[in-house]
Amino acid sequence: MTAPAALWPDAPLDDPAPAPAPADDRGLAERLTAAVEACDAPDAVFALSRHGRRTVRAGGTAPPPDVPREDLRYEAGSATKTFTGLLLAHLIRSGRLTGGEPAAACLDPGRAAGPDPVTLAHLITHTAGLPVLPSGFRARALPAWRTNPYGRYPADRVVDAFLRHRPRHRPGTRWRYSNFGVAVLGHALAAATGRSWDDLLTGHVLRPLGLAGTGLAPEGPATDAVGRAKDGRTPLPPFDAGGFRAAGAVRATPHDLLTFLEAHLDPDGSPLAGALRAVRVPVLRRGWGHRHVHTVAWFRHPVDGGPLYFHSGATLGQQAFLGFRPDTGTALAAVCTRRFRAHDPFVATAYALLADS
C-alpha cells in the first residue's frame, strides 16, 4: 500500500478535460427507464446529469406514492462518507485542522498520543486498523438486527470502543473498510471543533452547496421514502444511524444528490472549490500492482477516457449509488427502496450505466 506524504496536496488533477456534450441524447431516457426496471425494487430513481443537463426517470414495483418518487428523500447509507470526506477536506483546506490530529487525543484530551496514533486521516482513508464494526456491536444490536441495529449503539459506546481498541497493525499500513472508523471520525471532528458533526456538515457542506433537500434525520412519509425488506413488500422503519452518523446518516432527494455530484465535476466558483478538487486527488493505492485507487472520499476506477469516481451505500431497506466521470461531464445518482440481497442488480446496473456513459 502506498500513499503520498501529504494527504491533501496542492497538486493538479490528472483527469482529462471533459468531452463535448453529445449532440443526441434521445436514447438516454430509455436507458434510465431500463435501469429503473432492472432494479426490481418498490421505488427506484435514476438521475443523470451530463454537462449540467439532467434526465430523471422513476418507477418501481409498488404503487406510486402520494409524493413523486423523485421528490422524496432517500437514505444514502455509506455514501454518507463522501459528505464526511468532503467536510474533512474543507476543514483542512480552510486551516481549521491538519488531518494529522490523533483521534484519541481529540476525544480524550488527557490521553497521551503514543508513537503511532490513529489520526483523522487514517480514519477517513480506512487505514486506522479498525474493524468494520466495534467489538460487542452485534451482541447489543441483535434484538433489532432486522429493523434498526445501529440505533442500539449510541455515540458514547462508539467513542468508548475506540478508546479501548488496540489495533493489530500499525495505523497507515493496511486498508480495511470500516464504518466504525468513519463514525469515530465524526465524533473526533466534533470534539476538535466544539460543534457536532450534524452542525459541521450542515454549516460547511449542505448549506454552501444549496442542498435544501438533504437532511440528517427522518421527517415522515411525506418527505422520506419508505424502505422495504428483501421481499420488496414489508415496510421498514426509517434508518437510525445511532453513533454512526458520520458513516451513514445522510438522506437526500435525487436532485440534491446530483447537485452534490455536479459540484465535484465543476468546482470553480463553489465556496468549497479547494476541497472539491482535493477529494478527487488519489491518496492511496493498494493491492497487486496498486490497482485499487482511493481518494479521500471516493473509490476511483479507470475506464476508457479517464477515471470514474463512485461510492455506494445501503441501509436495512434502501440502497444508493453516487458517481461521476469528469471525462464525460457525467454524474449519476441512483436510489431504490429494497434491502440488498444476494445477486442484487442495483449497484451493478448503476455502475454499468455510468461506466458506459
Secondary structure, 3 states (H helix, E strand, C coil): CECCCCCCCCCCCCCCCCCCCCCCCHHHHHHHHHHHHHCCCCCEEEEEEECCEEEEEEECCCCCCCCCHHHCEEECHHHHHHHHHHHHHHHHHCCCCCCCCEHHHHHCCCCCCCCCCCEHHHHHCCCCCCCCCCCCHHHHHHHHCCCCHHHHCCHHHHHHHHHHCCCCCCCCCCCCCCHHHHHHHHHHHHHHHCCCHHHHHHHHHHCCCCCCCEECCCCCCCCECCCECCCCCCECCCCCCCCCHHHHCCEECHHHHHHHHHHHHCCCCCCCHHHHHHCCCCCEEECHHHCEEECCCCEEEEECCEEEEEEEEECCCCEEEEEEECCCCEEEEEEECCCCCCCCCHHHHHHHHHHCC
